Amino acid sequence: MPKSDPLTEGLGKLAALSKSGDYDFIDLGSSKGGSLDYARQRLGLSNGIGIDISASKVEEATARGHLVVQADATALDVTAPLVEAVIAMHFLEHLPDGATARAVLQGACRLASALVYVRQPYFDADVELSRQGLLPYWSNWSGHPNHMLQSDVEAALDPLLFDGTIQRYVIFGARRINDASDPALLPTNSPRNQGFYDSALHGSKPSGPLHVEAFYELGVIVIKDAMPKCCHLALQLSENEYVLADRSSADIGGAPVMTEVESPRRHRGVTSYAQNGEDLQIAYFLGKREEVTYIDVGCLWPVEHSNTYFLYERGGRGLCIDANPTIAQMFREQRPRDVFLNVGVSNQAGSLTYFMHGNPVFNSFSPEVSAHRARQAEERRGPQREGRRLMRSVDIPVITLDEAIRSTGFIDRFGTSVDVLSIDVEGLEREVIGGFSFETIRPKVLVVECLRQKGQPTDPNLLAPALDLAKRGYEVAGYTGHDLYLVDAS
């Protein structure tokens, strides 16, 4: 007889228990069961089933009176809710990589009917802390290979808002760290796998206030059905928990002002990597997903928030351009089929001041956009504030898009048939268009970021790129309040 697999058997047992109706929540990565107690006390939940991959931890949790099954939470494959709530307490950081964590988080949103509640270590401040010679002890543990940032969580959840899977999510920081003296912070030359600061073990460390806001934990509350008691309790944050982001389905897209864009609902079950489902919209307008050729101006990260990684996964390739000087190596390692150009793009060659904010998604060549972000920073708290805060400005060379295509040998590499041109440059979209002749290369689909302020009518000036492109033979196919979609009508 074939040898039984305890992990597979555990998944079967979990499904059977969940369908019994006797349990209202599932705890991913239960360890010894403490998180099951937390869910009952903090969220008012009653009967939980824990999952852990470790046989010894399952045995210990069982000895303590908890119901925990040995199973691999990353192998859960559900399409309909089984329980009211799913929790994951300090679990995601133990997963092997961001893609796995993203899949688990999105799977949890399908598994729960009302609430998903997550807590993990806070990793967003690590880069700035390291510049002060500091690092949180949890960020240097070999058992924490996945450092999920707030932007990673948003990238995982925004598509679910877009397609109606979830109603709302709240991200919060817990236990603010204000000063280098906090025992969670170690000098950067400390050995791996350490705990709280001990001068006898770790030597001296920098002192003084931090240059970045930091927390012990990042928390995530996902609401699918706001009525159950657990959702009300989850949203009652304590005095040491600070809202960093609060988004609802009404914040995604918005009522179209032109032809209605086809919703990515038709693509449900397919992962979107873009900030607001742009990659799925592109695939819809193209009528295909495979072997797409693209030019991505303002591409930022190679995977998260990318308008073209969905296409790259399916054999696509092309030219990706971004001015951010910190991402070049990452891009070349993770997307070797693409050509990456680390430069700014405008309507003429030269040099422009590049404004770099705490979160690179807000970086811009536009002084007006940068000043607006800085004003927003003063109105917010936590990383929402820090992300918008202007950190530094540098002079960056800029070229036209025509020159970028010529200098990289684009036509020799990829030909003249380009499926999509994506432009997301935080305020300089018209300048990018002005530096592209549309003569040798005519993209079939264009997506241009044109942000509409929440709760405000659409500013006609935002749609100026549509007028520019109409002169080039492009017609508006849709506007979501975040992006303008155009197709070649020639």
C-alpha positions in Angstrom: 0.0 0.0 0.0 1.3 3.5 -0.7 2.5 5.4 2.3 0.0 8.0 3.6 0.9 11.6 3.6 0.0 13.3 6.9 -0.2 16.8 5.2 -2.7 15.6 2.6 -4.7 13.8 5.2 -4.6 17.0 7.3 -6.2 19.0 4.5 -8.9 16.5 4.1 -9.6 16.5 7.9 -9.7 20.3 7.8 -12.2 20.4 5.0 -14.4 17.9 6.8 -14.3 19.8 10.1 -15.0 23.1 8.4 -18.0 21.8 6.5 -19.5 20.4 9.7 -20.6 23.9 10.7 -19.3 23.5 14.2 -16.3 25.9 13.7 -16.3 29.6 13.0 -12.6 30.3 12.2 -9.4 28.7 10.9 -6.0 29.7 12.2 -3.1 29.5 9.7 0.2 28.6 11.3 -1.2 27.9 14.7 2.1 26.8 16.2 1.4 25.8 19.8 -2.1 27.3 19.9 -1.7 30.7 21.4 -3.2 32.4 18.3 -6.4 30.4 18.7 -6.8 31.9 22.2 -6.0 35.4 20.8 -8.8 35.0 18.2 -11.3 34.2 20.9 -10.3 37.0 23.2 -9.6 39.8 20.6 -12.2 38.9 17.9 -15.0 37.2 19.9 -14.7 34.0 17.9 -15.7 30.7 19.4 -14.5 27.5 17.9 -11.4 27.4 15.8 -9.4 24.9 13.9 -5.6 25.4 13.7 -3.3 24.4 10.9 0.5 23.9 11.3 3.0 22.0 9.2 5.1 20.9 12.2 4.1 17.6 13.7 5.7 18.5 17.0 3.9 21.8 17.3 0.6 20.1 16.5 1.3 17.6 19.2 2.0 20.3 21.7 -1.0 22.4 20.8 -3.2 19.3 21.1 -1.8 18.6 24.5 -2.8 22.1 25.5 -6.4 21.4 24.5 -6.5 23.0 21.0 -7.8 21.4 17.8 -4.9 21.7 15.4 -4.3 19.6 12.3 -1.0 19.0 10.6 -1.4 20.5 7.1 0.4 22.8 4.7 -1.5 26.1 4.6 0.0 27.0 1.3 -1.7 24.0 -0.3 -5.2 25.2 0.6 -7.3 25.4 -2.6 -10.8 26.7 -2.0 -13.2 28.7 -4.2 -16.0 29.2 -1.6 -16.0 30.2 2.1 -15.8 27.5 4.7 -15.7 29.5 7.9 -16.6 33.0 9.1 -13.0 34.1 9.7 -9.4 33.2 8.9 -6.5 34.5 11.0 -2.8 34.4 10.4 -0.7 35.5 13.4 3.0 35.8 12.6 2.7 33.3 9.8 3.3 35.1 6.5 6.9 36.0 7.4 7.8 32.3 7.6 6.7 31.6 4.0 9.5 31.2 1.5 8.7 34.2 -0.7 6.3 37.1 -1.5 4.5 35.2 -4.2 3.6 32.4 -1.8 2.5 34.9 0.9 0.4 36.7 -1.7 -1.3 33.5 -2.7 -2.0 32.5 0.9 -3.5 35.9 1.7 -5.7 35.9 -1.3 -6.7 32.3 -0.6 -7.6 33.3 3.0 -10.0 35.9 1.5 -11.8 33.2 -0.4 -11.8 30.8 2.6 -13.5 33.3 5.0 -17.1 34.6 4.6 -16.6 37.7 6.8 -13.1 38.5 8.1 -9.4 37.9 7.5 -7.1 39.1 10.3 -3.3 39.1 9.9 -0.4 40.3 12.0 3.3 40.0 11.2 6.5 41.9 12.0 6.9 45.3 10.5 9.5 45.4 7.7 8.7 48.7 5.9 11.2 50.8 7.9 14.2 48.5 7.4 15.9 50.4 4.5 15.8 53.7 6.3 16.7 52.2 9.7 19.8 50.6 8.1 20.9 54.0 7.0 21.0 54.9 10.7 23.0 51.7 11.5 20.0 49.9 12.9 17.8 46.9 12.1 14.9 45.3 14.0 15.9 41.9 15.4 13.1 40.1 13.5 14.4 41.3 10.2 17.6 39.3 10.5 16.1 36.0 11.4 16.8 33.1 9.1 13.2 31.9 9.9 11.8 35.0 8.3 12.6 34.8 4.6 9.5 36.7 3.5 9.6 40.4 4.4 6.1 41.5 3.3 5.7 45.3 3.0 2.5 47.4 3.2 2.7 47.9 -0.5 2.9 44.1 -1.0 -0.3 43.7 1.1 -2.0 46.4 -0.9 -0.9 44.8 -4.2 -2.5 41.5 -3.1 -5.7 42.9 -1.8 -6.5 45.7 -4.4 -7.5 43.2 -7.1 -9.9 41.6 -4.7 -11.5 44.9 -4.0 -11.6 45.5 -7.8 -13.4 42.2 -8.5 -15.8 42.4 -5.5 -14.3 39.5 -3.5 -13.8 41.8 -0.5 -15.5 45.0 0.6 -12.7 46.7 2.5 -9.3 46.4 4.1 -7.5 48.2 6.8 -3.8 48.1 7.4 -2.4 49.3 10.7 0.9 49.6 12.6 1.1 48.3 16.2 3.4 49.6 18.9 5.3 52.5 17.4 9.1 52.6 17.8 10.2 56.2 18.3 13.9 56.1 19.3 17.0 54.1 18.6 17.1 53.1 22.2 14.1 50.7 21.7 15.3 47.2 22.6 13.8 45.8 19.3 16.5 47.7 17.4 20.0 46.2 17.0 23.1 47.5 15.4 23.4 46.4 11.8 26.6 44.4 12.5 24.8 42.1 15.0 24.8 38.3 14.3 21.7 36.7 12.8 18.8 35.2 14.9 19.1 37.5 17.9 16.5 38.8 20.3 16.2 42.1 22.1 19.2 44.4 22.4 21.8 43.5 24.9 24.9 45.7 25.0 27.0 42.8 26.3 26.1 40.8 23.2 25.6 43.4 20.6 28.0 46.2 21.6 27.1 49.9 21.2 24.5 51.1 18.8 23.4 54.5 17.4 21.3 56.8 19.5 18.7 59.4 19.0 15.3 59.7 17.3 14.5 57.7 14.3 14.4 59.2 10.8 11.5 57.0 9.8 8.3 55.9 11.6 8.5 52.3 12.6 6.4 49.7 14.4 6.7 46.3 16.0 3.9 44.8 13.9 1.9 45.3 10.7 -1.7 44.3 11.0 -4.3 43.6 8.2 -8.0 43.5 8.6 -10.0 42.3 5.5 -13.8 42.7 5.6 -16.0 40.6 3.3 -19.2 41.0 5.4 -19.3 43.8 7.9 -22.2 42.5 9.9 -20.7 39.8 12.1 -19.4 40.7 15.6 -15.9 39.6 14.8 -15.6 42.4 12.2 -16.7 45.1 14.5 -14.3 43.9 17.2 -11.4 43.7 14.7 -11.9 47.3 13.6 -11.8 48.6 17.2 -8.1 49.4 17.3 -6.3 50.0 20.6 -4.5 53.2 21.5 -1.2 51.8 20.3 -2.5 50.7 16.9 -2.4 53.3 14.0 -4.3 53.1 10.7 -1.9 53.2 7.8 -4.4 52.5 5.0 -8.2 52.1 4.8 -9.6 51.2 1.4 -13.0 50.1 0.3 -14.4 48.9 -3.0 -15.6 52.4 -3.7 -12.0 53.6 -3.7 -11.0 51.3 -6.6 -11.6 52.8 -10.0 -14.9 54.7 -9.6 -17.7 55.4 -12.0 -16.4 55.5 -15.6 -16.9 58.8 -17.4 -16.6 57.3 -20.8 -17.3 53.8 -22.2 -17.4 51.5 -19.2 -14.3 49.4 -18.8 -14.9 45.6 -18.8 -14.4 44.4 -15.2 -11.7 41.9 -14.4 -14.4 39.8 -12.9 -14.2 37.8 -16.1 -10.6 37.0 -15.0 -11.4 35.9 -11.5 -9.0 33.3 -10.3 -6.1 34.9 -12.2 -3.6 36.8 -10.2 -3.2 40.5 -10.9 0.1 42.1 -10.0 -0.8 45.7 -10.9 -2.0 48.3 -8.4 -5.6 48.4 -9.7 -6.0 45.5 -12.0 -4.4 47.3 -15.0 -2.7 44.1 -16.3 -6.0 42.3 -16.5 -7.6 45.3 -18.3 -4.8 45.3 -20.8 -5.2 41.6 -21.5 -9.0 42.2 -22.0 -8.4 45.0 -24.5 -5.8 43.1 -26.3 -7.9 40.0 -26.4 -4.8 37.9 -25.5 -2.4 37.3 -22.7 0.5 35.3 -24.2 3.7 36.5 -25.9 2.7 40.2 -25.6 5.3 42.9 -26.5 5.2 46.0 -24.3 6.9 49.2 -23.4 6.5 50.1 -19.7 7.4 53.7 -18.8 7.5 54.2 -15.1 7.6 50.5 -14.4 8.9 50.7 -10.8 9.2 47.2 -9.3 9.6 44.1 -11.5 6.6 42.3 -9.9 4.6 44.2 -7.3 2.5 47.0 -8.8 3.7 46.1 -12.2 1.4 46.7 -15.2 3.3 44.1 -17.3 4.5 41.3 -15.1 1.3 39.4 -15.7 2.2 39.5 -19.4 5.8 38.6 -18.7 4.7 35.5 -16.9 3.0 34.4 -20.0 5.9 34.8 -22.4 5.7 38.6 -22.9 8.8 40.8 -23.2 9.8 44.3 -24.0 11.3 47.6 -22.7 10.9 48.7 -19.1 12.0 52.2 -18.1 12.2 53.8 -14.6 14.2 56.6 -13.2 14.5 55.1 -9.7 18.2 54.4 -9.2 17.6 51.7 -6.6 15.8 49.1 -8.6 18.0 48.4 -11.6 19.7 45.2 -10.4 16.4 43.8 -9.0 14.7 44.3 -12.3 17.5 42.7 -14.4 17.6 39.7 -12.0 13.9 39.1 -11.9 13.0 39.9 -15.6 15.9 38.8 -17.7 13.9 38.7 -21.0 13.2 42.4 -20.7 15.5 45.3 -21.5 15.6 47.7 -18.5 16.6 51.3 -18.9 17.4 53.3 -15.7 16.6 56.8 -16.9 13.8 59.4 -16.9 11.6 60.1 -19.9 10.2 63.4 -21.0 9.6 65.4 -24.3 13.2 66.5 -24.6 16.6 65.3 -23.5 18.4 66.9 -20.6 18.3 66.6 -16.8 15.4 67.0 -14.4 15.1 67.0 -10.6 13.8 63.6 -9.4 11.8 63.9 -6.1 12.2 60.7 -4.0 9.6 60.0 -1.3 9.5 57.4 1.4 7.5 55.0 -0.7 8.9 54.9 -4.3 5.4 54.7 -5.8 5.2 58.5 -5.1 8.5 59.4 -6.7 8.1 62.0 -9.4 9.8 64.6 -11.7 6.9 66.9 -11.2 7.5 69.6 -8.5 3.7 70.1 -8.2 3.0 66.4 -7.7 5.8 66.1 -5.2 4.6 69.1 -3.2 1.1 67.7 -3.1 2.5 64.4 -1.7 4.4 66.3 0.9 1.3 68.2 2.0 -0.5 64.9 2.2 2.2 63.6 4.5 1.5 66.3 7.0 -2.2 65.2 7.2 -1.5 61.5 7.8 0.1 59.2 10.3 2.5 56.2 10.2 3.9 54.9 7.0 1.1 56.6 5.0 2.7 59.8 6.2 6.3 58.5 5.8 5.6 57.1 2.4 4.6 60.5 1.1 7.3 62.4 2.9 10.0 63.9 0.6 13.2 62.1 1.5 15.6 63.6 -1.1 15.9 65.0 -4.6 18.5 64.2 -7.2 19.2 65.3 -10.7 18.5 62.5 -13.2 19.2 62.4 -16.9 16.1 62.3 -19.1 15.6 61.3 -22.7 12.7 61.0 -25.1 10.8 57.8 -25.6 11.9 57.8 -29.2 15.6 57.9 -28.0 15.0 55.2 -25.5 13.7 52.9 -28.2 16.6 53.8 -30.5 19.4 53.5 -27.9 18.3 50.1 -26.7 18.0 48.6 -30.2 14.3 47.9 -29.4 13.3 47.3 -33.1 16.1 44.9 -33.7 15.3 43.0 -30.5 11.5 43.0 -30.5 10.3 44.3 -33.9 7.9 47.2 -34.7 4.7 45.4 -33.5 4.1 46.6 -30.0 0.9 45.4 -28.2 0.9 47.8 -25.2 2.4 51.1 -24.0 2.0 51.7 -20.3 2.8 55.2 -18.9 2.8 55.8 -15.2 5.1 58.7 -14.3 3.3 60.6 -11.6 2.4 63.8 -13.5 4.6 63.8 -16.6 2.5 61.6 -18.7 1.9 64.3 -21.4 5.6 64.9 -21.6 6.3 61.2 -22.2 3.7 61.2 -25.0 5.2 64.4 -26.4 8.5 62.6 -26.9 7.1 59.7 -28.8 6.6 60.0 -32.6 4.2 57.0 -33.1 5.6 56.6 -36.6 7.6 53.4 -36.7 5.9 51.9 -33.7 2.2 52.2 -33.0 1.1 50.3 -29.8 -2.3 48.7 -30.1 -3.3 49.6 -26.5 -2.2 52.5 -24.3 -2.8 52.7 -20.5 -2.0 56.1 -19.0 -2.3 57.0 -15.3 -4.8 59.9 -14.8 -5.8 60.0 -11.2 -9.2 61.4 -10.1 -9.3 62.6 -6.5 -11.7 60.6 -4.3 -15.1 62.1 -4.0 -14.4 64.8 -6.6 -15.8 65.1 -10.2 -13.3 64.3 -12.9 -11.1 67.3 -13.7 -11.1 67.7 -17.5 -7.4 68.6 -17.4 -6.7 65.0 -16.2 -8.0 63.7 -19.5 -5.7 66.0 -21.6 -3.6 62.9 -22.6 -6.8 61.6 -24.4 -6.8 64.8 -26.5 -3.1 64.5 -27.3 -3.6 60.9 -28.3 -6.7 61.5 -30.3 -4.5 63.6 -32.6 -2.4 60.5 -33.0 -5.3 58.3 -34.1 -6.2 56.7 -30.7 -9.7 56.4 -29.2 -10.6 56.2 -25.6 -11.8 52.8 -24.6 -12.4 53.5 -20.9 -11.5 55.5 -17.9 -11.6 54.0 -14.3 -10.8 57.1 -12.3 -7.2 55.8 -12.0 -6.2 55.0 -15.6 -7.1 56.0 -19.1 -7.3 53.2 -21.7 -6.9 53.9 -25.4 -6.9 51.8 -28.5 -5.4 52.4 -32.0 -8.2 53.4 -34.3 -6.1 53.7 -37.5 
